[in-house]
Structures are given as C-alpha cells and as structure tokens.
Amino acid sequence: MSRNKTKNPNAQLEAGVMLVGRYLIVKRVGGGGMGNVYMARDKRLADALRAVKEMIEMFSDDNHRRKAVEDFERESQLLASLEHPSIPTIYDYFVSEGRYYLVMKFIGGGDLASRLKMSPTGRLEERTVAEWAVQACDVLSYIHCQQPPIIYRDLKPANLMIDDKTNRIMLVDFGIARFVSPTQKGVTAIGTMGYAPPELFSGKVEPRSDIYSLGATMFHLLTGADPQDNPLLIFDFSKNPRPRQINPNITPGMDAIIARTVEHKPEKRFTNALDMKKALEEHIRLLDSGQAMKPAPSFSAETSGQVFCGNCGQKIASDDLFCAHCGARQPLATPSPVKLTAKLVLMNNSDMSASFILDKDTNLIGRMDPHTGIFPEVDLSTYDPETKVSRRHARVYREGGQFLVEDLSSVNGTIVNGTFKLYPKQPRVLQNGDEIRLGETVLKFVIG
C-alpha cells in the first residue's frame, strides 16, 4: 500500500512512499547530510524510472536554510535552462512536507567513483578514460559558452555518471554551479579539496577551474591515487610523482595532458575545454593507430636509438640528466643492456654498515616469521625492537632500468623522503638517495 507521509520529517523515504500522487519511491540510491537521491517510478508515464533528488530542511540558522534553498532552486532552474545529451533532463520540481524535490532522468550506469572501486587493479584503462574525458570536455564547453558562463566547480568521479542506455558520460549534481560574469570576483569558494583548483579558494573561479578538476579526476582514475589524500601538494610534480611514475602503463602523451590540466596557474592550462577536447581526440587517434608511444621499461624510454623523457615524452639526448622540455630529472636513464645494482642502507642504527643488496627482481621488506614461511630479502627484525615494521611491510622491485617501492598494506605505513605516504597498489619510482621510512626504521636507497 502506498504511503504519503513519513513520521520523522528527517527520515529517509521508504520504498512504497508516493510523492504528490505521482512518484512511487523504489529505493534510495545516494545522498548525503542535506538529503537523498531516490529511484522512483512515474505513475503517470507508464512507470518510467526517475531520479528524485530531495533536500530536507534541517537548519537551525535561517541564513543557512535560506542559502540551501536558494542553491536547490538554482539547480532546478539551471538544469531546466540547459539542453545537452550529457546533462540529465529535469521533469519536475515541487515542495512536499517541508522537503524540496527535483525529478530528473534516472542514470542507471553508476558513477566513475564506483567504477574505480570495482576495478581489480584500483585503476582504469587509459583509452576508456580518454573517451570519457572527451565527453566531459564537450559538456563543459557547452556550459562555459552560456551567457554568462556556467562554472560547474565540483567536478570529480562521484559527479560523473555513465548512462547505461547510451554509454555516455553524464554530468550530475549542479547544486553549486554558478553563472559567472568575466569580471566577477569574490565568488564563494565551494568545491572538493584535491579536485578544486587553487584559485577557487580565493574566489577567482573561471572556466579553466573546471579543466583543473577534470585533470584531477583523470589523474585519480588512471593512477588510483586519490587527490583528497594529499590535496595541497599532490600536483606539485617537483615533489610528488607524475602520473607515469605512479602507473608506468600511462603513455607519455596522457601524462603530459594531465600535467597541463592541473597547472597551478590557470593560464598554463588548456585555453578552454574545446582545446582540451581536441588534444584528447588526437591522443585517442594515436592510441588507436598504434602511434602513441607506449611506456618503456626504463625511466627514459629508448626506441630505435632515440631517447624520450619519461615525464613529458619529448625526445632528449641519451646522456641528458634533465629534460630540456619539462625540466624533469632522468634519474635512472641507463643504456641497455647495463643492469643497475642497488642497495638499501639502514640509517637509524649505530652499525652504519648494515645494508641489504637488492639483487632480486622483487625484494620483500619486513620481519622474518618462520611459522608462516615469511623470509624477507630485507629482514628488519633485528633493527625493529618495537615491531613497528609489518611482516610483509613493503617491497622494492625492478622494472626494466628502474626500481620502484610499493607498500603492502602495512600497519604503520611507508613514507618516502619524510612527506610522501605510499598507498597499496601505488608504487613510486625510487631515485638515488631517497629515504624510505617503515614505522620507525629508515632505509636509504643507493644506486651502485
């Protein structure tokens, strides 16, 4: 039997609740502190599926309440004024029982954050992400070309969905989008840390702010590294790894595109979403034709006597220590077939001669445990009296002409050079002299 009211004004709607005699609630599919999103059936239109977005009035402060209501009404008016295949159609807007409702097209393919979580590698394939980004650029170009321009301001994986009927990217949740005139300043800074560009928090939002957020989204999808984990520094590539250093399967061309989108200064990014779309379409063409440079086994890719920078993909001299194009250091560019040797030197021990030769392709770092058959190549049992190091803490492995370090879901974490915390499945390329902290034990990586 249908029900028209809920006892608790702040409770979630139950399946079977009928709204305004038309929308039958099927189930809750998302939401947050200010409300929920439900799947519903439109009883007037042959039970067509709809997404019903709800905002609950739960503000003690009148100013906060008024602001929330204005944002919600703005979203309905904004969506009603737009027509693009990547923007959900709005069907209805109403107020019932102190709640505000927006009825939209139901998108059944899930969001990109969910797609990423379901990936067995914790990353998504480059060709797919590039195609999604082209579609995202298309809809961004559309809203940026409105008069005045509309700045989305909260682009992230959770706000990009896949329409399961058209397999097209859909831009959802326009709640904080703004019409912004070219001269407008002091716009309220709202966004998600890690995806929001620096200028957003100083009230200088502009179309290239959305380009930054799209780049941050692509970075997350391709590397598995969440920008929210290190929101202030993750795109400072002088201190933190570029996309290809986290995921060597990323091509240099894609690495360069992402790096350009997340430049600190807007003027260094793509001029507009259309320019970024063209760059991505050309990149897809190169991928499909086999002309895109594939990731090479060494940090500086060497092909047919030519050497290319592992960061930007531009051609460099074989003996260059730094790339003349992007300035990136080429730490492990060694001519084949020379095989690098390396070791880990214990730094916080009175016996400074304690070191471990990395003579295997994969070297486990941890604590010996005969009962479970764990005998790590880098056994820190003797040097870790407080057992801060896990039995299977991390590993250093060789990949072509480079060494990488990867945390293995340790209890106390793995930190490189005192600032960069590693997360499982997110290896980092090691450079000569890097220091690796495992619990309270510090190892120095030494080449040769």
Secondary structure, DSSP 8 states (H G I E B T S, - for coil): --B---SSTTS---TTBEETTTEEEEEEEEEETTEEEEEEEETTTTTEEEEEEEEE---SSHHHHHHHHHHHHHHHHHHHH---TTS--EEEEEEETTEEEEEEE---S-BHHHHHHH-TTSS--HHHHHHHHHHHHHHHHHHHTSSS-EE----SGGGEEEETTTTEEEE---TT-EE--TT---------TTTS-GGGGGT---HHHHHHHHHHHHHHHHH---GGGSTTTTT-TTTS--HHHH-TTS-HHHHHHHHHHT-SSGGGS-SSHHHHHHHHHHHHHHHHHT-S----SSSSEEETTEEE-TTT--EE-TT-SB-TTT--B-TT---TT----EEEEESSSS-TT-EEE--SSEEEEE--BGGGTB--SEE-GGG-TT--S-TEEEEEEEETTEEEEEE-S-SS-EEETTTEE--TT--EE--TT-EEEETTEEEEEEE-
